[in-house]
Amino acid sequence: MKIGSILGILMLSAAIMYGEWKSSKEKRSRIVSAGITAVATVIGIILLFQPRFPGPTQVMKLVFGSVDKLMK
């Protein structure tokens, strides 16, 4: 059951990365979108085994929340 979920997450993230890679012309943009997708994929897989772990949205908010406050 969990192996199927892991494979599904990996296939979805690979499709997202492929689509973003093809649509973007800038190398920097490609790297950033692939990195964010990879981090979200890892967090999603961890959530399968540790459901109490904060979700990808909460982790991104925690990481980039302070950056948002500094930019204002």
C-alpha positions in Angstrom: 0.0 0.0 0.0 2.7 2.5 1.0 4.9 1.5 -1.9 2.1 2.3 -4.3 1.7 5.7 -2.6 5.4 6.4 -2.8 5.6 5.5 -6.5 2.5 7.7 -7.1 4.2 10.6 -5.4 7.4 10.1 -7.3 5.6 9.8 -10.6 3.6 13.0 -10.0 6.7 15.0 -8.9 8.6 13.7 -11.9 5.8 14.9 -14.2 5.7 18.3 -12.5 9.5 18.7 -12.8 9.4 17.6 -16.4 6.7 20.1 -17.3 8.4 22.9 -15.4 11.7 22.1 -17.0 10.3 22.1 -20.5 8.3 25.3 -20.0 11.1 27.4 -18.4 13.9 28.9 -20.5 16.1 30.1 -17.6 18.4 27.7 -15.9 18.0 29.4 -12.5 14.2 29.1 -12.7 14.5 25.4 -13.6 16.8 24.7 -10.6 14.6 26.5 -8.1 11.3 24.8 -9.3 13.0 21.4 -9.3 14.4 22.0 -5.8 11.1 23.1 -4.3 9.4 20.1 -6.0 12.0 17.8 -4.6 11.7 19.1 -1.1 7.9 18.8 -1.3 8.3 15.2 -2.6 10.5 14.2 0.3 8.1 15.8 2.8 5.2 14.0 1.2 6.9 10.7 1.5 7.9 11.4 5.1 4.2 12.2 5.8 3.3 8.6 4.8 5.3 7.2 7.6 5.0 10.1 10.2 1.5 11.6 9.8 2.1 14.1 12.7 4.9 15.8 10.7 3.8 19.2 9.3 2.7 19.1 5.7 4.6 20.7 2.8 2.7 23.9 3.0 3.3 24.3 6.7 7.1 23.6 6.2 7.4 26.1 3.4 5.5 28.7 5.4 7.9 28.1 8.3 11.0 28.3 6.1 9.9 31.3 4.0 7.7 33.1 6.5 10.7 34.9 8.0 11.9 35.9 4.6 8.5 37.4 3.8 8.6 39.5 6.9 12.1 40.7 6.1 11.0 41.8 2.6 8.1 43.9 3.8 
